[in-house]
């Protein structure tokens, strides 16, 4: 039997599982943040990283774009990603990196969109001293985008 045939489905399941674990962890940490909102920030890594609930009414890294236009833009981006992912899955071969990257972006954006629709803001909880407050969904989006950028840079060389 072909070893690649046996290992590819297991790799796909493992990758999907890791992505799902990060999505679920993000949702759980957001719920935890809402429960302990009254407490002082919790130190995670010395004086560098804290668990600190912050209501983010703006876009990524608190860039000042908010309101109904932001919800509309995010919703449209998610819909476009879903259609492009569907296209890749149905009609393209050898696009695993793109599918994984877009899945990371989609799940991160979906988690943050859920917050915006439910609470009117995104729940951020990881405070990096001297930088910003973010969440695991932001990490999923950033990692997915970074992988796509690197892939495209290598492809275009």
C-alpha positions in Angstrom: 0.0 0.0 0.0 1.0 3.6 -0.6 2.2 5.2 2.6 1.2 8.6 1.5 -2.4 7.5 1.0 -2.5 6.3 4.7 -0.8 9.4 6.2 -2.5 12.2 4.3 -5.9 11.7 5.8 -4.4 11.5 9.3 -2.4 14.7 8.6 -5.5 16.5 7.4 -7.4 15.4 10.6 -4.5 16.5 12.8 -4.3 19.9 11.1 -8.1 20.4 11.3 -8.0 19.3 14.9 -5.3 21.8 15.9 -7.2 24.7 14.2 -10.4 23.6 15.9 -8.7 23.5 19.3 -7.4 27.0 18.9 -10.9 28.2 17.9 -12.5 26.5 20.9 -9.8 27.8 23.2 -10.5 31.3 22.0 -14.2 31.0 22.7 -13.5 29.5 26.1 -11.0 32.2 27.1 -13.5 34.9 25.9 -16.2 33.4 28.2 -13.7 33.2 31.0 -12.7 36.8 30.4 -16.3 37.9 30.7 -16.7 36.0 34.0 -13.6 37.6 35.7 -14.0 41.1 34.2 -13.9 42.6 37.7 -10.5 41.1 38.7 -7.1 42.7 38.3 -5.1 41.6 35.2 -3.5 38.1 35.7 0.2 37.9 35.0 1.0 35.1 32.5 4.6 35.9 31.7 6.4 38.1 34.2 5.7 41.7 33.4 5.3 41.0 29.7 2.0 39.2 29.1 -1.3 39.5 31.0 -4.8 38.0 30.9 -6.8 41.2 30.9 -10.3 41.6 29.5 -10.6 44.5 27.1 -13.6 45.5 25.0 -12.3 46.3 21.5 -14.8 48.3 19.5 -12.3 48.8 16.6 -10.6 46.6 14.0 -7.4 44.6 14.5 -4.8 46.1 16.8 -7.4 48.7 17.8 -7.1 50.7 14.5 -9.9 53.3 14.6 -12.4 51.8 12.3 -15.7 50.9 13.9 -19.5 50.9 13.6 -21.8 49.3 11.1 -19.3 49.6 8.2 -16.8 47.4 10.1 -19.4 44.7 10.6 -20.4 44.8 6.9 -16.7 44.7 5.7 -15.9 41.7 8.0 -19.1 39.9 7.0 -18.3 40.3 3.3 -14.7 39.2 3.8 -15.9 36.0 5.6 -18.4 35.3 2.8 -15.7 35.7 0.2 -13.3 33.4 2.1 -16.0 30.8 2.3 -16.6 30.9 -1.4 -12.9 30.8 -2.2 -12.3 27.9 0.2 -15.2 26.1 -1.4 -13.7 26.7 -4.8 -10.3 25.4 -3.7 -11.8 22.3 -2.1 -14.0 21.4 -5.1 -11.9 22.4 -8.1 -8.2 22.8 -7.2 -5.6 20.2 -6.3 -2.4 20.7 -4.3 -3.7 23.8 -2.5 -3.4 22.5 1.1 -1.4 25.5 2.3 -4.0 27.9 1.0 -6.8 25.9 2.5 -5.2 25.8 5.9 -4.3 29.5 5.8 -7.8 30.5 4.8 -9.3 28.2 7.4 -7.3 29.9 10.1 -8.4 33.3 8.8 -12.0 32.3 8.5 -12.3 30.8 12.0 -10.5 33.7 13.6 -12.7 36.2 11.8 -15.8 34.2 12.6 -15.0 34.2 16.3 -14.5 37.9 16.4 -17.6 38.5 14.2 -19.6 36.5 16.7 -18.4 38.8 19.5 -19.3 41.9 17.4 -22.8 40.7 16.7 -23.5 39.4 20.2 -21.8 42.0 22.4 -21.1 45.0 20.1 -17.3 44.6 20.5 -14.6 42.0 20.3 -13.4 40.4 23.5 -9.7 40.7 23.8 -7.8 39.2 26.7 -4.1 38.8 26.1 -2.3 42.1 26.9 1.2 42.3 25.6 3.0 45.1 27.4 4.0 48.1 25.2 2.0 46.7 22.3 -1.7 45.8 22.3 -4.4 43.6 23.7 -5.5 40.7 21.4 -7.0 37.2 21.5 -6.4 33.8 20.0 -8.7 34.6 17.1 -6.4 37.5 16.1 -3.5 35.1 16.3 -5.3 32.7 13.9 -6.0 35.5 11.5 -2.4 36.8 11.6 -0.8 33.4 11.3 -3.1 32.5 8.3 -2.3 35.8 6.6 1.5 35.4 7.3 1.5 31.8 5.8 -0.3 33.1 2.7 2.2 36.0 2.3 5.2 33.6 2.7 3.7 31.1 0.3 3.1 33.8 -2.3 6.6 35.3 -1.9 8.1 31.8 -2.4 5.9 31.2 -5.4 6.7 34.5 -7.1 10.5 34.1 -6.9 
